[in-house]
């Protein structure tokens, strides 16, 4: 079972590396202009600010979800042991 999981994760990682290595040339067309036009300092700053806000927010939400799930698991375990 572990060998299958390890193989799947390895294949997935290699597929992502191949995908990302090919996408850089796909976005290089149109003289470096992206989907929103020319990039200036304001766009780069707001993108960086978005990342600074996004990562802690994702970590906080994930931590909240994990805490709720663990509390439910603990309640379920205590209910099982009370009846024994």
C-alpha positions, 0 to 999 in steps of 0.5 A: 500500500505504501509503495503504491502511494509513493509511486503515485506521489512520485508520478504526480510530482513529475507530472507537475514539474513537466507541466510547469516547465512547459507553461513558461514558454506558453506565457512568454508570447505577446512581448511579455504582456500578461492577461491584465496588460503591462505590469507596473509597480502598483500591480506587483505590490498589490499581488505581493500584498495579496500573497501576504494576506492569503497565506496566513488566511489559508493557514488560519482557516485550515487550523480552524477546520482541523480543530473542529474535526479533532473536537468531533473525533474526541467527542466520538471517542469519549462517547464510545468509551462511556458506553463500554 
